[in-house]
Amino acid sequence: MTRRGRGSTGPGRPSVLPPGEYDPPGPLRDGAAGATVVFFHGDDGREDVFDMARLPLPGWWIALAGAVAQRTGPAGGLRTRTSAAGMW
């Protein structure tokens, strides 16, 4: 590894940060049918969308979406698309 070029900051020099504050979009968003959807981005590089409109009991969609997002998020135990799909 060299101390020059892209990705190198050098001793005592901080890395360059983009202006403003970084606020990534959360996994919960409103879907086309008016239901909440959960976007999944796995450690295996695969993605999926879990649409709560496919489930019965619309009154539970927001709570279930929060649980799915927490279980499949960065701190959750389901880190691959296969494990998340098995939960779904």
LINUR-V299520 format. One record per run of one state. SS is the DSSP state (H for helix, E for strand, C for the rest). FROM is the first residue (numbers start at 1). TO is the last residue. If there is no record, write none. Layout:
SS_FROM_TO / SS_FROM_TO
This chain:
C_1_27 / E_28_30 / C_31_35 / E_36_41 / C_42_46 / E_47_51 / H_52_54 / C_55_57 / H_58_72 / C_73_80 / H_81_87 / C_88_88
